[in-house]
Amino acid sequence: MNLSAKEKISYGIGAVGKDMVYMLTASYILYYYEDILGVSAVFTGVLLLIARVFDAANDPVMGVLVARTKSRFGKFRPWLFSGTIINALVLYAMFAVPEKLEGNPLLIYISAAYILWGVTYTMMDIPYWSMIPAFARDSKERESLSTLGRTCAGVGSALVTVITMPAVYFLGNGDERIGFKWFALLVAVFFAFTAVLMCLCIREKSTVDMPVNSIGDMFRALIRNDQAMTVVISIVLINCSIYLTSNLVIYFFKYDFGGEGWQNAYTLFNTFGGAVQILSMMLLYPMVRKFLSTVQVFRASLGMAVAGYAVLLALACTNMSNVFLLFIPGFFIFGANGLLTILTTVFLANSVDYGQWKNGTRDESVIFSMQTFVVKLASGVAVLLASICLAVFQISENTEAEAVAATQSVMGLRLTMTVLPVIGLAAAAAFFGKKFRLTDEKMEEIGEEMRKKGV
């Protein structure tokens, strides 16, 4: 039975709220801790990476709990609802650090809040993406639902990218600390609303037998699924590259592009980029899929991103001050990011069928729990690299403007946010090209064999 329009819309809206929360944390937590609270950039980077290592144990456990869940509300909705509500509360606490805290109490507070945020985000993120194979067993319908979810997630990410700094300055009357506090509250409330709406509207159409495995069994199952591992490693490399830039771009506009109106230029650039990212998912992806295979689109997207970074570096080195010129590399980078966001989810969903065909087991929660983990791992690595850049080149609110503007500092920032991502994307392209085998033709072959077996 196909999903109704109401269920599809509510599923998409859930992704909007979910990724607004994620992007607010992924893109601004380093800036909030380092530039606003005055915490060492290196401490923040190490904290975020440690939290991701902790998730290495937490995420598979969450996959087991989802697999074992049996309730009249289904496997997924209880976790979606409870995880969202708790995560929304923690999000607010994370950006509402009491002003009286300083020194070690401050470090303890932000460490506990961030680790708890990661745990509670996992509670709802794994069930959200695990529902895709449970809703739609047909590969085409699953690709359509994956596209919808990722498109709406991209809308949520883009919205946060566009409105965060204007909203922060408006809500705080120029005080960024107060502004982030109230903006986080608004995002948390919207997040909770979208989850409640989704849980009320969706129903689990297909009963998928998700065997209860031990943690060791789960990792062995994942290792046996070589295509899932290929996609997971590719996601890490791609997201490390993209997140590194997203963490440093605000510093580029504040300390390199500069000027009193840097916030306006930053917002304008992000508005354009967010629009490109959304349109690439909603219009460009369906259009190019009529002519190209998923693997061909993937390779073209990586090429677009590399070209965008090359142009960005070239423009940055000219010391130009026209933000509209930055739209050129922004088009390629944001457009590629939109396409890659959809494709990695499609590839993961296909690897579920591959695992069932190859190993006789269907491990949605295992594979999608790894997606949650690797996305957060990539975010943690990217923040660590960004924090090292800020520390080495002495870029922060507490640094004299003349020192920040020094040639060495500026060039270090430019190279870190462009050259390192290119290296990561090139590594992803090489690894993916060598290991990935789930072409459109192969998926049709697998689907036909499974239908003959009555699976």
N, C-alpha and C positions, 0 to 999 in steps of 0.2 A: 504494500500500500504506500503510495507516494505521500510525501509531506504536504500539508496544506499550506496555502499562502500565509496564513496567520502564524503557523509554526516557523516557516522560513524567515518571516520578518522578525519575529521575536528572537530567533537564534542569531540573526544578524545584529540586532540591537544589543544583544548580550555581548557580542564581540566588541562593539563600539565602547561600551563602558569598561570592559575588561582591559582593553589595550590603552585606553586613556590613563588608567591607573599605572599600567606597566611603563608606558612611555614617560609619564611624569617622573617616575622613579629612575628609570634607566638614563634619561637625558639630563636630569636636573639635580639628582642627589649629590653628585660631586660638587657642583656649583654651590648648592645650598650649604653643604657642610664646610667647604673650603673657603668660599668667598664671603659667605654671610655669617656663618658661625665661627669662622676663623680656625677650624680644625686643620691640622696638617694634611696636605694633599696625599702624602705617602701613607699616612695612617688610614685615611679614607679608602685609598686604593687597596691596601692590604686587607682591611675589614671586609670590603665587598668581595674580594677573591676568597677569603676564608669562608664567608657565608655561602658562596657557590660550592665550595668543597663539602660543606655540611649538607648541602642539597643533594650531593651525590648519594648519600644514604637516605635522605628524606624522600626524594622523589620516587625511587622504586618501592619504598614502603607504602607510599600513597597509592601506587599502582596496585599493590596487593590488597589494600583496604577497599579500593573501588571494585576489584574483582570479587571480593568476598561479600560485598554489600547485597543484601536482599531485603527489600521493603516494598510496601504497597505503592510507594512513590517511584520505584525503579532503582536502578543501580546508581544513576548519575545525579539526579536532581537533589537528593539530600546533601550531597557534597557541594554542589553548585551553590545552593542557598546558604548553608552554614559557612562555607569557605569565604563567600563574598562578603557576608555581613561582618565577619571577624576581620577580614583583610581591609575592609573600608575603615573600620575603627583604628586599626594599626597604622594605616596610611596617614590619617589625620594626626595621630600621635607622633609620627615620624617627622612631619613638617610643622609641628607645633611644639617645638622644644622650649621648655620653660626658660625664660631669660635669666633667672637666677643661677642656673646651672653653669658651671665652668670647671675647668681642670678635669680630674679623673671622673667625678660624677657625670660630667657631660659626655665623656667618652664611653662610659658604661651605658648611659641612657641610649645614645645613638646606636651603639653596637647591639644592644638587646632589641631595640625597635626594628632595626634593619633585618636582623636574623629572623625575628618573628614575622616580619612582613613576607620574607621569602617562603617560610613554612606555610603561612596561610594562603599565599597566592597559589602555591602548588595545590592546595586543597580544592580549588575550583578550576584551575587551568587544565589539569589532567582530565577530569571528567568532561569538561567542555569539548576538547578535541577528540576524546575517546568516543563520543557519541556519534561521530561521523560514520564510521563503519557500521555501527549498530543501527543507524537510521536507514542507510542506503547501502545495500550489498552490491548493487550494480556499479561498475567502475565509472561509467559516464555520469550517473546520478551523484556518485560520491565526489567526482571531480567538480561537479556543479556546486555541491554543498560546500566543499572545501574552498572553492572560489568565492562563494558568498561570504563565508566566515572570514576568510583572509581579507577580502575587500572591505568588509565592515570594520575589521580590526585595523586596517590601514586608515580608514576614515577616523577612527578613534585616535590613532597615533598622530595623524596629521592635524587633527583639531587641537591636541595638546601642544604640538609643535608651533602652531600658529598663534594660539591665544594665551599661552602661559605668561609670557613677560608683560604684554599689555594688561592682562587681568591682574597680575601681581602688583604692578605699579598703580593700577586703579584702586584695587581693594585695600592696598596699604598706604595710599596717598604718598607714594614715593618711597615708603619704607618696605624694602624687599622682604624682610623677616616677617612682618605682619601680613604682607600680601600673600606670601607662600602659605601661611597658616590658613587664611580664609579660602584661598583657591583650592587647597587640598581638601578642605571641608566640602566645598561644592562638588568637586570631582568624586569624593567618597559617597556623597548622597546620590548622585546620578548613577554611580556604579551599583549601589544597592538597589536602586529602582529598576535598572535594566535586568538584574538577576532575578528579582521577584517576578517581573513580567515574563521572563523566559520560563521560569519554573511553573508558572500558572498556565502557560500556553502550549508548551511542548509535551509530547508523549513519546515514549520509546516504542517505535513501531515494530521492531524486530527483536526477538529474544536471542541474544547472542550468548552462547555458553562460554563463559570466561573462566577457565580452570584456575583453581586456587593453587598457586605455586609458592615455593619458598623464594627468598631473595636470590639464593644461589641458582635455583632453577630459572629464574627470570633472566639473570645475566647470561646464563648458558644458552637460553633460547634466543636472546638478542645476538649473541656472538655467532650462533648458527645461521642467523639471518644476515648474510653478508651484505645484502642490498640496503637493509635498514642501517647497518653500521656505516656504509658508504655515505648515505644521506646525512646521517648524524654528524659525521666528521666534516662533511661539506658545509653543513649549517654552522658549525662552530667557526670555521675559517671565514665564511661570508659575514656572519653577524659580528665577529670581532672587528672586521674591517669597517662595516657600516657604523657600528656603535662607537668606535674610536672617533670617527669624524663627528658624529652627533654630540658627543661629549665635549669636543674641543671647539666646535663652530661658534658657540657663544663667546668663548675667549677670543677667537679670531676677530669677531665683530667688536668686542669691547676694547681689546688692547692692540689690535693690528689695524683693522679697517678704521677703527677709532672714531673720534668726533663726539660732540655732545649728543648728537641724535643717533647714536649707534643702535639704540633700542628700536627705532623706527626702521632702520635698514635691516636689522636682524629679523624683525617681524615681517617685513615685506618679502625678504628672501624666503623665509619659512612658509609664508602664505603661498607663494608661487610653487615652492617645492612640494608642499602638501597637496595642492591642487593637481600637480603633475603625477604624484604618487597615486592618488585616488583614481584619476582618469586612466592611468596605465593599467590599473587592476580592473576597472569597470568597462573600459572601452578597448584599450590596446591589446590586452591579453586575449579576450574573445576574438578580436579581429585577426591577430597573428596566428592563433590556433587553427584558423581555417586553412592556412597555407603551410604552417610549419609544425613539426612534431614538438612534443614537450622538451625533448633533449635539445633540439635546435633552438628553441626559444630560450632555454637555459644558457646555452653558449653565447647567444647573441646578447643576452642581458648582462653577462659578465663582461663582454666586450664593451658594451655601452658604459658600464660603471668605470672601467679602466680608462676609457677615453675621457669621461667626465673629470676624473681625478687629474689627468694630465693637463687638461685645459685649466682646471682650477689652480694648479700650481703655477702654470705659466702666467695666468692673470694676476695671481697674488704677488708674483715677483716683479710686476710692473709698477707696484705701488699705486694702482689706480684707485679712485674713490667713487666710481659709478657703480652702484649696487646692481643696476640692470645688466651689466656685463656678466655678473655672477649668475644670472639666469641661464647662461649657456651651459656651464658645467652642471648647474643645478638640475637642468632638464634631463641630462643623461644619468646623473647619479640617482635622483629621486625616481625617475622612470624605471630604471633598472631595479631599484629596490622594491618597487611595487610588483614587478613581474616575478622577481626571485622569491618574494614573500609567498605568493600563491604557489609557485612551482615546488618549493620545498615541502609544503604541506601535501600537495598532490602526490609527490614522490613517496612521502612517508605512508600515506594511505595506501598506495599501490604496494608498498613493501609488506603491508599486512596480508594482502592476498598472496603475495609471493611466499611469505613465511608459512601460510596455511598449505599452499601447493607443495612446497619443498619439505616441510617438517611435519605437516599434519596438525599443526596447532595454530590458533588464531589469537595473536597477542596484542590486541589494540592498546590496552593500558600500559603494557611494557614499552611498546614503541613510542606511544605518545607521551608517556612519562619521561622518556629520554629526550623528546623534543623540548619539553618544559625545562628539563635540566640543562641541556646544551645551550638553549637561548639565554638562560640566566648565567651559565658559565661564561659564555661569550661576552655578556655584559660585564661580568666581573673582571675578566681579563682586559677588556677594553678600558674600563675605568682605571685599572692598575697602570696600564700603559699611559693613559692620559695624565694620571697623577704624577707619574715619573717625569713626564714631559714638563708639567707645570713646576715641579720642584727643581729639576735640572736647569731649566731656563728662567727660573724665578719669575713666574707669571702668576700674580694674585692681586687681590684688592689691597693687600698690605705692602705691596711693592711700589716704590716711587714710579710715577708715570714715565719719567725719563729712562729709568732702567728697563721697564717693560718694553719700551719702544726701541731699545737697543737692537742693532742689527742681528746679533747672535740670538737673542730671545725670539725675535720675530721669525727669523729663518728657521729656528728649531721648531717652532709651533707649526709653520707652514709644511715643513717636511714630514713631521709626525702625522699630521692629519691628511696627507696625500700619498706619500711614498709608502708608508707602512700598509695602508689599506690596499694599494696596488699589489704589494707582495702577497698579502693574504688572499686576494681574489685570484691571483695567478696560481697560487698553490691549490686553491679550491678547484680551479679549472683543470689543472693537471691531474689531481687525484680523482676527481669525478670522471673525467674522460677515460681514465685507465680502469676504473673499478665498476662503474655503473652499467647495468645491462637491461634495465626495465624500460625498454623502448615501448612505443605505442603498439607495435606489432607483437612484442613479447607479451604485453599485458592482454592483448586479444587472445593469444594462444593459451595463456594461463586461464583466462576466463572460460574459454571453450572447454578445456580439459576439466575444470571444476564443475561446469554445468553437466557434462557427461557423467561425472561421478555423483551427481545429485547434491553437491555441496552448496 
